[in-house]
Amino acid sequence: MMKSTITYRIFYWVPNTLSGERVAIGLCLFDKENDRFNIYWISQRELTRLQNIFVFSSKEDSRDILNLLGGLKNSLKSQAFDSRFWSYLESYWNGIIQISDANKLLYQGTKEGFEEKSEVIRKKLLPLVDIKRKRSPGRHKTLVTYFEKEVKKKKLQDKVSLGTEIPEHGKYRLLQSIYFDLAARNHQLVGSAGFDMALKTNTLTKKAYAYFEGVQNIKNVEGSGNFSFVLHERGKKFNLGKKSDVGFYDDFRYRCKDLDIEVIQLDELPDFVNNLSELEDLRPLESVQN
């Protein structure tokens, strides 16, 4: 098995610059050659607990540091091995946060090997981290059932990916995650995402914006792609009625057309999967990312 190299750095919070005390609050692991990235941060709950122990620390500064490192607004996580990122942190926070030198280690060059080694390092260097991952944006159970039923009917289980999330630190450098209900590749990406029209307009707008921006990022990398929305209403067929915002729906359809994104109804899924089954050299999204 080919050996690969993980480069990692530790983030330290310095609650008291006079005493020189520091606490590990973050860990970044990166394999540039295979484009793999893992990052761990302590939770806000743990940071609050530490603030109570280190009475000289500023709660406001601590909270701001955690938000900054989490990349909640500016996707800073994907820049974690960019020299400009280090310079920004070191100059802006003026010693409140420190970053270790880059360390390296070898691992078995597979995705599983990278994840396993990352977890070993995390347990050793960052014991305060909550290992529970945030849940991915959920798909309605009925919608999942529809997809899986049609995929199994066409015997495509080994050729597509069901419910795969493309993370922001992945190949496509997305600003927000996209959650594909079905994704595959035939010389280009083929992806479809469920879009629950029963949600509030404000929520729908945010989800649509994230998806549109993600599709554009993917196309910039791949040069092409075939994407679609599957409209539904809590797992049932969607009908534009009194509860729906007509203005949003019209703008949504227009934007989809502008980006060459197909809009299909839930009952059109069988045809969608049937067309997918006719593609040659179909393979799962996971193999594309690796």
MARGU-911326 format. One line per 8 residues: number of its first residue (from 0); their letters; for each residue x, y, z of C-alpha. Coordinates in steps of 0.05 Angstrom, whole numbers, padded with zeros to 5 digits, always signed. Layout:
NUM) A) X:Y:Z; ...;
END
This chain:
0) MMKSTITY) +00000:+00000:+00000; +00027:+00068:-00020; +00048:+00113:+00038; +00022:+00185:+00041; +00040:+00244:+00086; -00006:+00280:+00135; +00015:+00351:+00154; -00017:+00376:+00217;
8) RIFYWVPN) -00017:+00438:+00261; -00046:+00452:+00330; -00084:+00515:+00350; -00072:+00540:+00421; -00115:+00590:+00459; -00074:+00633:+00507; -00120:+00655:+00563; -00065:+00691:+00601;
16) TLSGERVA) -00007:+00720:+00561; +00031:+00740:+00624; +00035:+00669:+00651; +00044:+00637:+00583; -00010:+00586:+00596; -00041:+00556:+00533; -00095:+00505:+00517; -00101:+00465:+00453;
24) IGLCLFDK) -00168:+00483:+00421; -00160:+00462:+00348; -00125:+00413:+00302; -00117:+00415:+00227; -00094:+00354:+00187; -00080:+00358:+00113; -00056:+00313:+00056; -00043:+00359:-00002;
32) ENDRFNIY) -00027:+00305:-00053; -00093:+00268:-00042; -00132:+00331:-00025; -00156:+00306:+00042; -00171:+00351:+00101; -00194:+00341:+00173; -00205:+00394:+00225; -00227:+00391:+00298;
40) WISQRELT) -00247:+00447:+00346; -00268:+00444:+00418; -00341:+00461:+00428; -00368:+00527:+00454; -00389:+00489:+00517; -00318:+00467:+00531; -00290:+00536:+00517; -00339:+00566:+00567;
48) RLQNIFVF) -00316:+00515:+00619; -00244:+00534:+00607; -00261:+00608:+00614; -00287:+00594:+00684; -00221:+00560:+00701; -00177:+00614:+00672; -00209:+00674:+00706; -00164:+00724:+00672;
56) SSKEDSRD) -00189:+00706:+00602; -00237:+00749:+00563; -00301:+00712:+00547; -00315:+00756:+00488; -00246:+00745:+00458; -00252:+00670:+00469; -00319:+00667:+00435; -00294:+00708:+00376;
64) ILNLLGGL) -00233:+00663:+00369; -00276:+00601:+00366; -00322:+00633:+00314; -00262:+00655:+00273; -00229:+00587:+00273; -00295:+00554:+00257; -00298:+00593:+00192; -00373:+00605:+00202;
72) KNSLKSQA) -00376:+00664:+00154; -00313:+00666:+00112; -00297:+00593:+00102; -00230:+00601:+00136; -00225:+00526:+00148; -00209:+00515:+00074; -00152:+00566:+00081; -00121:+00532:+00141;
80) FDSRFWSY) -00056:+00515:+00105; -00050:+00582:+00069; +00007:+00625:+00095; -00037:+00687:+00091; -00084:+00654:+00140; -00029:+00646:+00192; -00006:+00718:+00183; -00076:+00744:+00192;
88) LESYWNGI) -00087:+00705:+00257; -00020:+00723:+00287; -00024:+00797:+00272; -00098:+00806:+00288; -00102:+00768:+00354; -00033:+00791:+00378; -00015:+00730:+00419; -00085:+00710:+00442;
96) IQISDANK) -00078:+00650:+00396; -00016:+00610:+00376; -00006:+00560:+00321; +00045:+00504:+00324; +00097:+00489:+00272; +00077:+00440:+00218; +00087:+00367:+00237; +00086:+00308:+00190;
104) LLYQGTKE) +00073:+00234:+00194; +00062:+00176:+00145; -00002:+00136:+00137; -00032:+00084:+00091; -00054:+00126:+00032; -00129:+00111:+00032; -00188:+00152:+00054; -00200:+00104:+00112;
112) GFEEKSEV) -00127:+00107:+00132; -00129:+00183:+00133; -00192:+00184:+00176; -00164:+00131:+00224; -00098:+00167:+00233; -00133:+00234:+00242; -00174:+00205:+00298; -00113:+00176:+00332;
120) IRKKLLPL) -00078:+00244:+00331; -00141:+00279:+00355; -00148:+00233:+00416; -00075:+00244:+00433; -00070:+00320:+00423; -00141:+00346:+00431; -00179:+00305:+00484; -00230:+00360:+00497;
128) VDIKRKRS) -00260:+00357:+00428; -00331:+00330:+00423; -00323:+00274:+00371; -00396:+00277:+00351; -00402:+00306:+00281; -00455:+00356:+00263; -00512:+00323:+00227; -00516:+00335:+00153;
136) PGRHKTLV) -00577:+00370:+00126; -00630:+00316:+00130; -00671:+00288:+00073; -00743:+00270:+00086; -00750:+00195:+00097; -00803:+00189:+00043; -00756:+00221:-00007; -00699:+00175:+00013;
144) TYFEKEVK) -00745:+00115:+00003; -00764:+00139:-00066; -00692:+00146:-00088; -00669:+00080:-00059; -00728:+00043:-00088; -00714:+00067:-00159; -00639:+00057:-00153; -00648:-00015:-00129;
152) KKKLQDKV) -00698:-00028:-00184; -00646:-00009:-00236; -00591:-00045:-00197; -00549:+00018:-00191; -00530:+00012:-00117; -00456:+00002:-00133; -00454:+00056:-00187; -00483:+00117:-00152;
160) SLGTEIPE) -00480:+00151:-00084; -00543:+00161:-00044; -00546:+00221:+00003; -00474:+00242:-00004; -00450:+00308:+00025; -00395:+00346:-00011; -00359:+00382:+00046; -00331:+00452:+00040;
168) HGKYRLLQ) -00260:+00426:+00050; -00267:+00376:-00007; -00245:+00379:-00078; -00294:+00434:-00098; -00280:+00484:-00042; -00353:+00500:-00031; -00373:+00556:+00015; -00428:+00513:+00043;
176) SIYFDLAA) -00443:+00439:+00040; -00487:+00410:-00014; -00526:+00348:+00004; -00538:+00305:-00057; -00595:+00255:-00055; -00562:+00220:-00113; -00495:+00233:-00145; -00453:+00197:-00197;
184) RNHQLVGS) -00406:+00210:-00255; -00401:+00196:-00328; -00345:+00242:-00352; -00380:+00295:-00312; -00417:+00300:-00246; -00490:+00281:-00244; -00525:+00304:-00181; -00595:+00314:-00154;
192) AGFDMALK) -00618:+00346:-00089; -00685:+00343:-00056; -00717:+00412:-00045; -00773:+00414:+00007; -00819:+00470:-00015; -00858:+00465:+00051; -00803:+00504:+00087; -00807:+00578:+00101;
200) TNTLTKKA) -00786:+00624:+00043; -00727:+00651:+00082; -00700:+00581:+00093; -00713:+00561:+00021; -00675:+00622:-00003; -00614:+00604:+00038; -00615:+00532:+00015; -00624:+00552:-00058;
208) YAYFEGVQ) -00568:+00603:-00054; -00520:+00551:-00024; -00538:+00501:-00078; -00531:+00551:-00135; -00463:+00574:-00110; -00440:+00502:-00100; -00461:+00482:-00171; -00421:+00541:-00199;
216) NIKNVEGS) -00360:+00520:-00159; -00365:+00448:-00183; -00372:+00471:-00255; -00312:+00515:-00248; -00271:+00454:-00228; -00301:+00401:-00274; -00320:+00446:-00332; -00389:+00415:-00336;
224) GNFSFVLH) -00442:+00378:-00297; -00514:+00355:-00299; -00553:+00377:-00237; -00625:+00377:-00216; -00673:+00394:-00160; -00727:+00345:-00140; -00785:+00387:-00115; -00828:+00358:-00060;
232) ERGKKFNL) -00869:+00379:+00000; -00851:+00339:+00062; -00839:+00277:+00020; -00901:+00285:-00022; -00913:+00313:-00092; -00906:+00388:-00094; -00963:+00432:-00118; -00959:+00507:-00124;
240) GKKSDVGF) -01017:+00528:-00079; -01038:+00582:-00032; -00984:+00565:+00019; -00928:+00573:-00031; -00894:+00638:-00047; -00906:+00647:-00122; -00853:+00700:-00128; -00800:+00656:-00098;
248) YDDFRYRC) -00820:+00597:-00141; -00816:+00638:-00205; -00748:+00667:-00186; -00724:+00598:-00166; -00744:+00567:-00233; -00713:+00625:-00271; -00647:+00618:-00233; -00647:+00542:-00245;
256) KDLDIEVI) -00656:+00553:-00320; -00601:+00605:-00320; -00553:+00554:-00289; -00577:+00495:-00331; -00606:+00460:-00270; -00665:+00415:-00284; -00726:+00419:-00239; -00765:+00355:-00233;
264) QLDELPDF) -00824:+00331:-00191; -00822:+00273:-00142; -00863:+00229:-00188; -00812:+00241:-00244; -00757:+00206:-00204; -00766:+00138:-00240; -00751:+00170:-00307; -00692:+00208:-00277;
272) VNNLSELE) -00661:+00144:-00249; -00678:+00106:-00313; -00639:+00157:-00354; -00582:+00153:-00305; -00579:+00077:-00313; -00566:+00085:-00388; -00502:+00125:-00377; -00437:+00088:-00389;
280) DLRPLESV) -00378:+00085:-00341; -00421:+00106:-00283; -00385:+00106:-00216; -00398:+00132:-00146; -00381:+00202:-00125; -00334:+00176:-00071; -00287:+00149:-00124; -00288:+00216:-00159;
288) QN) -00269:+00254:-00095; -00212:+00206:-00080;
END
